[in-house]
Amino acid sequence: MATQQDLDLAKSAYQQLILGTMPRVVVDQNGERVEYTATNAVLLKKYIAELQRELGYATTGPMRVFF
């Protein structure tokens, strides 16, 4: 189950990736390499939307007027 902390972390990671403050490539001591790309940003945005739905945030479009 999603928590508010999960949502906050995902939003923070998305912001860092978009603003360029998150490194694009990370290499650890073992030489393993992790690369973040634009695709990761799209997937992260979808993940944020999923968490918002689970937490009950309204993510629908504008309300329509009925006559």
N, CA, C and O atoms as a CHARMM CRD file, in Angstrom:
* protein
*
  268
    1    1 MET  N      0.83300  -1.18000   0.00000 PROA 1      0.00000
    2    1 MET  CA     0.00000   0.00000   0.00000 PROA 1      0.00000
    3    1 MET  C      0.88000   1.24700   0.00000 PROA 1      0.00000
    4    1 MET  O      1.91200   1.29500   0.66800 PROA 1      0.00000
    5    2 ALA  N      0.46100   2.23100  -0.74500 PROA 2      0.00000
    6    2 ALA  CA     1.21000   3.47600  -0.87400 PROA 2      0.00000
    7    2 ALA  C      1.08000   4.31800   0.39000 PROA 2      0.00000
    8    2 ALA  O      0.04500   4.31700   1.05700 PROA 2      0.00000
    9    3 THR  N      2.14700   5.03000   0.69700 PROA 3      0.00000
   10    3 THR  CA     2.12100   5.94800   1.82700 PROA 3      0.00000
   11    3 THR  C      2.45600   7.35200   1.32600 PROA 3      0.00000
   12    3 THR  O      2.95400   7.52600   0.21400 PROA 3      0.00000
   13    4 GLN  N      2.18100   8.33000   2.14800 PROA 4      0.00000
   14    4 GLN  CA     2.50900   9.71400   1.79400 PROA 4      0.00000
   15    4 GLN  C      4.01400   9.86500   1.63000 PROA 4      0.00000
   16    4 GLN  O      4.47100  10.64500   0.79400 PROA 4      0.00000
   17    5 GLN  N      4.78700   9.12600   2.42100 PROA 5      0.00000
   18    5 GLN  CA     6.24300   9.19200   2.32100 PROA 5      0.00000
   19    5 GLN  C      6.70800   8.68500   0.95500 PROA 5      0.00000
   20    5 GLN  O      7.61400   9.26700   0.35800 PROA 5      0.00000
   21    6 ASP  N      6.09500   7.60100   0.45000 PROA 6      0.00000
   22    6 ASP  CA     6.42900   7.09200  -0.88100 PROA 6      0.00000
   23    6 ASP  C      6.19300   8.16900  -1.93500 PROA 6      0.00000
   24    6 ASP  O      7.02200   8.38000  -2.82100 PROA 6      0.00000
   25    7 LEU  N      5.05900   8.84100  -1.82600 PROA 7      0.00000
   26    7 LEU  CA     4.71100   9.88800  -2.78500 PROA 7      0.00000
   27    7 LEU  C      5.70200  11.04700  -2.70300 PROA 7      0.00000
   28    7 LEU  O      6.14500  11.55900  -3.73100 PROA 7      0.00000
   29    8 ASP  N      6.04400  11.45600  -1.50400 PROA 8      0.00000
   30    8 ASP  CA     6.99500  12.55700  -1.33000 PROA 8      0.00000
   31    8 ASP  C      8.36000  12.21200  -1.91400 PROA 8      0.00000
   32    8 ASP  O      8.98900  13.04900  -2.56100 PROA 8      0.00000
   33    9 LEU  N      8.82100  10.98400  -1.68900 PROA 9      0.00000
   34    9 LEU  CA    10.11100  10.55300  -2.23000 PROA 9      0.00000
   35    9 LEU  C     10.09100  10.51000  -3.75400 PROA 9      0.00000
   36    9 LEU  O     11.05300  10.92000  -4.40300 PROA 9      0.00000
   37   10 ALA  N      9.00300  10.01500  -4.32100 PROA 10     0.00000
   38   10 ALA  CA     8.88500   9.94000  -5.77800 PROA 10     0.00000
   39   10 ALA  C      8.86600  11.33400  -6.39100 PROA 10     0.00000
   40   10 ALA  O      9.50500  11.57000  -7.41600 PROA 10     0.00000
   41   11 LYS  N      8.14000  12.25400  -5.77300 PROA 11     0.00000
   42   11 LYS  CA     8.09400  13.62700  -6.27900 PROA 11     0.00000
   43   11 LYS  C      9.46700  14.28400  -6.19500 PROA 11     0.00000
   44   11 LYS  O      9.87400  15.00300  -7.10800 PROA 11     0.00000
   45   12 SER  N     10.17100  14.03600  -5.10700 PROA 12     0.00000
   46   12 SER  CA    11.50700  14.59600  -4.93800 PROA 12     0.00000
   47   12 SER  C     12.46400  14.04900  -5.99800 PROA 12     0.00000
   48   12 SER  O     13.23900  14.80300  -6.58700 PROA 12     0.00000
   49   13 ALA  N     12.41000  12.74500  -6.23700 PROA 13     0.00000
   50   13 ALA  CA    13.26900  12.13100  -7.24800 PROA 13     0.00000
   51   13 ALA  C     12.94800  12.67600  -8.63400 PROA 13     0.00000
   52   13 ALA  O     13.85600  12.93300  -9.42400 PROA 13     0.00000
   53   14 TYR  N     11.66400  12.85500  -8.93500 PROA 14     0.00000
   54   14 TYR  CA    11.25400  13.39900 -10.23200 PROA 14     0.00000
   55   14 TYR  C     11.78200  14.82200 -10.39600 PROA 14     0.00000
   56   14 TYR  O     12.31300  15.17400 -11.44900 PROA 14     0.00000
   57   15 GLN  N     11.63600  15.62800  -9.36400 PROA 15     0.00000
   58   15 GLN  CA    12.10400  17.00600  -9.43200 PROA 15     0.00000
   59   15 GLN  C     13.61600  17.05200  -9.64000 PROA 15     0.00000
   60   15 GLN  O     14.10500  17.83700 -10.45400 PROA 15     0.00000
   61   16 GLN  N     14.35200  16.22800  -8.92100 PROA 16     0.00000
   62   16 GLN  CA    15.80600  16.20100  -9.06600 PROA 16     0.00000
   63   16 GLN  C     16.21000  15.76000 -10.46700 PROA 16     0.00000
   64   16 GLN  O     17.15800  16.29900 -11.03800 PROA 16     0.00000
   65   17 LEU  N     15.50200  14.78900 -11.02100 PROA 17     0.00000
   66   17 LEU  CA    15.81900  14.29700 -12.35800 PROA 17     0.00000
   67   17 LEU  C     15.52400  15.35800 -13.40900 PROA 17     0.00000
   68   17 LEU  O     16.33000  15.57500 -14.31400 PROA 17     0.00000
   69   18 ILE  N     14.37900  16.02000 -13.29700 PROA 18     0.00000
   70   18 ILE  CA    13.98300  17.03200 -14.27100 PROA 18     0.00000
   71   18 ILE  C     14.88000  18.26900 -14.19200 PROA 18     0.00000
   72   18 ILE  O     15.27000  18.81800 -15.22200 PROA 18     0.00000
   73   19 LEU  N     15.20700  18.70700 -12.98200 PROA 19     0.00000
   74   19 LEU  CA    16.01400  19.91300 -12.81000 PROA 19     0.00000
   75   19 LEU  C     17.50300  19.67100 -13.03400 PROA 19     0.00000
   76   19 LEU  O     18.28600  20.61900 -13.09300 PROA 19     0.00000
   77   20 GLY  N     17.89200  18.41000 -13.15800 PROA 20     0.00000
   78   20 GLY  CA    19.29000  18.10400 -13.42500 PROA 20     0.00000
   79   20 GLY  C     20.16300  18.04100 -12.19300 PROA 20     0.00000
   80   20 GLY  O     21.38800  17.99400 -12.31000 PROA 20     0.00000
   81   21 THR  N     19.56400  18.03800 -11.00600 PROA 21     0.00000
   82   21 THR  CA    20.37000  17.95300  -9.79100 PROA 21     0.00000
   83   21 THR  C     20.68900  16.51000  -9.42000 PROA 21     0.00000
   84   21 THR  O     21.56100  16.26000  -8.58900 PROA 21     0.00000
   85   22 MET  N     19.98300  15.55900 -10.03500 PROA 22     0.00000
   86   22 MET  CA    20.27400  14.14500  -9.81200 PROA 22     0.00000
   87   22 MET  C     21.29800  13.71800 -10.86800 PROA 22     0.00000
   88   22 MET  O     21.13800  14.04300 -12.04500 PROA 22     0.00000
   89   23 PRO  N     22.32800  13.00600 -10.46900 PROA 23     0.00000
   90   23 PRO  CA    23.30300  12.56000 -11.46500 PROA 23     0.00000
   91   23 PRO  C     22.64800  11.67200 -12.52000 PROA 23     0.00000
   92   23 PRO  O     21.78600  10.85300 -12.20100 PROA 23     0.00000
   93   24 ARG  N     23.05300  11.83300 -13.75500 PROA 24     0.00000
   94   24 ARG  CA    22.50500  11.02900 -14.85300 PROA 24     0.00000
   95   24 ARG  C     23.08400   9.61300 -14.84100 PROA 24     0.00000
   96   24 ARG  O     22.41200   8.65400 -15.22200 PROA 24     0.00000
   97   25 VAL  N     24.33400   9.49600 -14.40100 PROA 25     0.00000
   98   25 VAL  CA    24.99200   8.18900 -14.35800 PROA 25     0.00000
   99   25 VAL  C     25.63300   8.02100 -12.98900 PROA 25     0.00000
  100   25 VAL  O     26.32600   8.91500 -12.50300 PROA 25     0.00000
  101   26 VAL  N     25.39800   6.86900 -12.37300 PROA 26     0.00000
  102   26 VAL  CA    25.99700   6.56200 -11.07800 PROA 26     0.00000
  103   26 VAL  C     26.76200   5.25500 -11.22700 PROA 26     0.00000
  104   26 VAL  O     26.22300   4.26000 -11.71100 PROA 26     0.00000
  105   27 VAL  N     28.03700   5.26700 -10.80300 PROA 27     0.00000
  106   27 VAL  CA    28.86600   4.06100 -10.83700 PROA 27     0.00000
  107   27 VAL  C     29.29900   3.77700  -9.40400 PROA 27     0.00000
  108   27 VAL  O     29.89100   4.63100  -8.74500 PROA 27     0.00000
  109   28 ASP  N     28.99500   2.55400  -8.92200 PROA 28     0.00000
  110   28 ASP  CA    29.36300   2.23100  -7.54300 PROA 28     0.00000
  111   28 ASP  C     30.76900   1.64400  -7.48000 PROA 28     0.00000
  112   28 ASP  O     31.46200   1.57200  -8.49400 PROA 28     0.00000
  113   29 GLN  N     31.18700   1.22600  -6.28600 PROA 29     0.00000
  114   29 GLN  CA    32.54200   0.72700  -6.06900 PROA 29     0.00000
  115   29 GLN  C     32.83100  -0.53800  -6.85900 PROA 29     0.00000
  116   29 GLN  O     33.98100  -0.79900  -7.21500 PROA 29     0.00000
  117   30 ASN  N     31.79800  -1.32800  -7.13700 PROA 30     0.00000
  118   30 ASN  CA    31.97500  -2.57100  -7.89300 PROA 30     0.00000
  119   30 ASN  C     32.00400  -2.33100  -9.39600 PROA 30     0.00000
  120   30 ASN  O     32.17700  -3.27100 -10.17200 PROA 30     0.00000
  121   31 GLY  N     31.83800  -1.09100  -9.80800 PROA 31     0.00000
  122   31 GLY  CA    31.82200  -0.77300 -11.22400 PROA 31     0.00000
  123   31 GLY  C     30.45100  -0.92000 -11.86300 PROA 31     0.00000
  124   31 GLY  O     30.30500  -0.75100 -13.07400 PROA 31     0.00000
  125   32 GLU  N     29.44600  -1.23600 -11.05200 PROA 32     0.00000
  126   32 GLU  CA    28.09100  -1.33600 -11.59400 PROA 32     0.00000
  127   32 GLU  C     27.58900   0.05800 -11.91500 PROA 32     0.00000
  128   32 GLU  O     27.79200   1.00400 -11.15300 PROA 32     0.00000
  129   33 ARG  N     26.93700   0.16500 -13.04900 PROA 33     0.00000
  130   33 ARG  CA    26.53000   1.46800 -13.56200 PROA 33     0.00000
  131   33 ARG  C     25.01300   1.54800 -13.65000 PROA 33     0.00000
  132   33 ARG  O     24.36100   0.63400 -14.15300 PROA 33     0.00000
  133   34 VAL  N     24.45700   2.65500 -13.15400 PROA 34     0.00000
  134   34 VAL  CA    23.02800   2.92800 -13.27300 PROA 34     0.00000
  135   34 VAL  C     22.89700   4.25300 -14.01000 PROA 34     0.00000
  136   34 VAL  O     23.47900   5.26000 -13.60800 PROA 34     0.00000
  137   35 GLU  N     22.12400   4.24000 -15.09700 PROA 35     0.00000
  138   35 GLU  CA    21.95400   5.45200 -15.89300 PROA 35     0.00000
  139   35 GLU  C     20.49000   5.85800 -15.88900 PROA 35     0.00000
  140   35 GLU  O     19.60600   5.03800 -16.13400 PROA 35     0.00000
  141   36 TYR  N     20.24400   7.12600 -15.60900 PROA 36     0.00000
  142   36 TYR  CA    18.89000   7.66800 -15.60600 PROA 36     0.00000
  143   36 TYR  C     18.66800   8.40400 -16.91900 PROA 36     0.00000
  144   36 TYR  O     19.50800   9.19800 -17.34200 PROA 36     0.00000
  145   37 THR  N     17.54400   8.13900 -17.55700 PROA 37     0.00000
  146   37 THR  CA    17.24600   8.74400 -18.85100 PROA 37     0.00000
  147   37 THR  C     15.87900   9.40700 -18.81800 PROA 37     0.00000
  148   37 THR  O     15.19200   9.38500 -17.79700 PROA 37     0.00000
  149   38 ALA  N     15.48600  10.00100 -19.95300 PROA 38     0.00000
  150   38 ALA  CA    14.17100  10.63200 -20.05200 PROA 38     0.00000
  151   38 ALA  C     13.06400   9.60500 -19.84500 PROA 38     0.00000
  152   38 ALA  O     11.99800   9.93800 -19.32700 PROA 38     0.00000
  153   39 THR  N     13.30600   8.37100 -20.24100 PROA 39     0.00000
  154   39 THR  CA    12.32000   7.31100 -20.03600 PROA 39     0.00000
  155   39 THR  C     12.04000   7.12400 -18.55300 PROA 39     0.00000
  156   39 THR  O     10.89600   6.91000 -18.15200 PROA 39     0.00000
  157   40 ASN  N     13.08800   7.20500 -17.74200 PROA 40     0.00000
  158   40 ASN  CA    12.90300   7.09700 -16.29700 PROA 40     0.00000
  159   40 ASN  C     11.98800   8.20000 -15.78200 PROA 40     0.00000
  160   40 ASN  O     11.20000   7.97100 -14.86500 PROA 40     0.00000
  161   41 ALA  N     12.08400   9.39200 -16.35800 PROA 41     0.00000
  162   41 ALA  CA    11.23800  10.50400 -15.93300 PROA 41     0.00000
  163   41 ALA  C      9.77700  10.20600 -16.23600 PROA 41     0.00000
  164   41 ALA  O      8.90400  10.49000 -15.41600 PROA 41     0.00000
  165   42 VAL  N      9.50300   9.63600 -17.40500 PROA 42     0.00000
  166   42 VAL  CA     8.13000   9.29100 -17.78200 PROA 42     0.00000
  167   42 VAL  C      7.58500   8.21200 -16.85200 PROA 42     0.00000
  168   42 VAL  O      6.45200   8.31100 -16.37900 PROA 42     0.00000
  169   43 LEU  N      8.38000   7.19400 -16.59200 PROA 43     0.00000
  170   43 LEU  CA     7.94900   6.12000 -15.69600 PROA 43     0.00000
  171   43 LEU  C      7.73800   6.64700 -14.27600 PROA 43     0.00000
  172   43 LEU  O      6.80300   6.23600 -13.58900 PROA 43     0.00000
  173   44 LEU  N      8.59600   7.54200 -13.85100 PROA 44     0.00000
  174   44 LEU  CA     8.46700   8.12100 -12.51700 PROA 44     0.00000
  175   44 LEU  C      7.19400   8.95200 -12.41600 PROA 44     0.00000
  176   44 LEU  O      6.52000   8.92800 -11.38700 PROA 44     0.00000
  177   45 LYS  N      6.85900   9.68400 -13.47000 PROA 45     0.00000
  178   45 LYS  CA     5.62600  10.48400 -13.48900 PROA 45     0.00000
  179   45 LYS  C      4.40100   9.56500 -13.39800 PROA 45     0.00000
  180   45 LYS  O      3.44100   9.88100 -12.69500 PROA 45     0.00000
  181   46 LYS  N      4.43300   8.43200 -14.10400 PROA 46     0.00000
  182   46 LYS  CA     3.32900   7.47000 -14.02800 PROA 46     0.00000
  183   46 LYS  C      3.22900   6.87000 -12.62800 PROA 46     0.00000
  184   46 LYS  O      2.13200   6.66400 -12.10900 PROA 46     0.00000
  185   47 TYR  N      4.37400   6.59300 -12.02700 PROA 47     0.00000
  186   47 TYR  CA     4.40100   6.04500 -10.67300 PROA 47     0.00000
  187   47 TYR  C      3.79400   7.03800  -9.68400 PROA 47     0.00000
  188   47 TYR  O      3.04300   6.64600  -8.79100 PROA 47     0.00000
  189   48 ILE  N      4.11900   8.32200  -9.84100 PROA 48     0.00000
  190   48 ILE  CA     3.55800   9.36000  -8.97200 PROA 48     0.00000
  191   48 ILE  C      2.04000   9.39800  -9.11300 PROA 48     0.00000
  192   48 ILE  O      1.32500   9.49100  -8.11500 PROA 48     0.00000
  193   49 ALA  N      1.54300   9.32700 -10.35100 PROA 49     0.00000
  194   49 ALA  CA     0.09100   9.34200 -10.58300 PROA 49     0.00000
  195   49 ALA  C     -0.57100   8.13000  -9.93300 PROA 49     0.00000
  196   49 ALA  O     -1.65600   8.24000  -9.36300 PROA 49     0.00000
  197   50 GLU  N      0.08700   6.97400 -10.02200 PROA 50     0.00000
  198   50 GLU  CA    -0.44700   5.75400  -9.40500 PROA 50     0.00000
  199   50 GLU  C     -0.51700   5.89700  -7.88300 PROA 50     0.00000
  200   50 GLU  O     -1.51200   5.51900  -7.26500 PROA 50     0.00000
  201   51 LEU  N      0.53600   6.44000  -7.28700 PROA 51     0.00000
  202   51 LEU  CA     0.54000   6.65300  -5.83900 PROA 51     0.00000
  203   51 LEU  C     -0.55700   7.62700  -5.43000 PROA 51     0.00000
  204   51 LEU  O     -1.22100   7.42900  -4.41300 PROA 51     0.00000
  205   52 GLN  N     -0.74700   8.67600  -6.22000 PROA 52     0.00000
  206   52 GLN  CA    -1.78800   9.65400  -5.90900 PROA 52     0.00000
  207   52 GLN  C     -3.16800   9.01300  -5.95500 PROA 52     0.00000
  208   52 GLN  O     -4.01600   9.30500  -5.11100 PROA 52     0.00000
  209   53 ARG  N     -3.40100   8.14400  -6.92900 PROA 53     0.00000
  210   53 ARG  CA    -4.68900   7.44100  -7.00300 PROA 53     0.00000
  211   53 ARG  C     -4.89400   6.56500  -5.77600 PROA 53     0.00000
  212   53 ARG  O     -5.97700   6.54900  -5.19100 PROA 53     0.00000
  213   54 GLU  N     -3.84600   5.83200  -5.38400 PROA 54     0.00000
  214   54 GLU  CA    -3.95000   4.95000  -4.22300 PROA 54     0.00000
  215   54 GLU  C     -4.21700   5.73500  -2.93800 PROA 54     0.00000
  216   54 GLU  O     -4.89700   5.24700  -2.03500 PROA 54     0.00000
  217   55 LEU  N     -3.68000   6.94700  -2.86200 PROA 55     0.00000
  218   55 LEU  CA    -3.85600   7.76300  -1.66500 PROA 55     0.00000
  219   55 LEU  C     -5.13300   8.59600  -1.71300 PROA 55     0.00000
  220   55 LEU  O     -5.44800   9.30800  -0.76000 PROA 55     0.00000
  221   56 GLY  N     -5.86500   8.50700  -2.81900 PROA 56     0.00000
  222   56 GLY  CA    -7.15000   9.18800  -2.90200 PROA 56     0.00000
  223   56 GLY  C     -7.10100  10.61100  -3.40400 PROA 56     0.00000
  224   56 GLY  O     -8.07200  11.35200  -3.24800 PROA 56     0.00000
  225   57 TYR  N     -5.98900  11.01500  -4.00700 PROA 57     0.00000
  226   57 TYR  CA    -5.91300  12.35300  -4.58400 PROA 57     0.00000
  227   57 TYR  C     -6.70800  12.38200  -5.87700 PROA 57     0.00000
  228   57 TYR  O     -6.67300  11.42600  -6.65200 PROA 57     0.00000
  229   58 ALA  N     -7.42000  13.46500  -6.11200 PROA 58     0.00000
  230   58 ALA  CA    -8.20000  13.61400  -7.34500 PROA 58     0.00000
  231   58 ALA  C     -7.25200  13.99400  -8.47500 PROA 58     0.00000
  232   58 ALA  O     -6.61300  15.04500  -8.42600 PROA 58     0.00000
  233   59 THR  N     -7.16100  13.14600  -9.48900 PROA 59     0.00000
  234   59 THR  CA    -6.29200  13.43300 -10.63000 PROA 59     0.00000
  235   59 THR  C     -7.09100  13.47400 -11.92400 PROA 59     0.00000
  236   59 THR  O     -6.53600  13.29900 -13.00900 PROA 59     0.00000
  237   60 THR  N     -8.37800  13.70200 -11.80800 PROA 60     0.00000
  238   60 THR  CA    -9.21600  13.74800 -12.99800 PROA 60     0.00000
  239   60 THR  C     -9.14800  15.12900 -13.62600 PROA 60     0.00000
  240   60 THR  O     -8.61700  16.06800 -13.03500 PROA 60     0.00000
  241   61 GLY  N     -9.68700  15.23900 -14.81500 PROA 61     0.00000
  242   61 GLY  CA    -9.69900  16.50500 -15.52800 PROA 61     0.00000
  243   61 GLY  C    -10.71800  17.46300 -14.94200 PROA 61     0.00000
  244   61 GLY  O    -11.32600  17.18200 -13.90900 PROA 61     0.00000
  245   62 PRO  N    -10.90300  18.59500 -15.60400 PROA 62     0.00000
  246   62 PRO  CA   -11.85500  19.58600 -15.10200 PROA 62     0.00000
  247   62 PRO  C    -13.28100  19.06400 -15.13300 PROA 62     0.00000
  248   62 PRO  O    -13.62300  18.18800 -15.92800 PROA 62     0.00000
  249   63 MET  N    -14.09700  19.61400 -14.26000 PROA 63     0.00000
  250   63 MET  CA   -15.49300  19.20800 -14.18700 PROA 63     0.00000
  251   63 MET  C    -16.26600  19.72800 -15.38400 PROA 63     0.00000
  252   63 MET  O    -16.04200  20.85000 -15.83800 PROA 63     0.00000
  253   64 ARG  N    -17.16600  18.91900 -15.88900 PROA 64     0.00000
  254   64 ARG  CA   -18.00400  19.34600 -17.00400 PROA 64     0.00000
  255   64 ARG  C    -19.27700  19.97500 -16.46200 PROA 64     0.00000
  256   64 ARG  O    -19.74500  19.65100 -15.37100 PROA 64     0.00000
  257   65 VAL  N    -19.81900  20.88200 -17.25800 PROA 65     0.00000
  258   65 VAL  CA   -21.06400  21.55100 -16.88400 PROA 65     0.00000
  259   65 VAL  C    -22.21400  20.82500 -17.56400 PROA 65     0.00000
  260   65 VAL  O    -22.18200  20.60700 -18.77500 PROA 65     0.00000
  261   66 PHE  N    -23.22200  20.45300 -16.79800 PROA 66     0.00000
  262   66 PHE  CA   -24.40200  19.78200 -17.33900 PROA 66     0.00000
  263   66 PHE  C    -25.58300  20.73700 -17.29100 PROA 66     0.00000
  264   66 PHE  O    -25.77100  21.45300 -16.30800 PROA 66     0.00000
  265   67 PHE  N    -26.37900  20.74700 -18.35500 PROA 67     0.00000
  266   67 PHE  CA   -27.58600  21.58500 -18.40200 PROA 67     0.00000
  267   67 PHE  C    -28.80500  20.72300 -18.42500 PROA 67     0.00000
  268   67 PHE  O    -29.92300  21.23700 -18.46500 PROA 67     0.00000
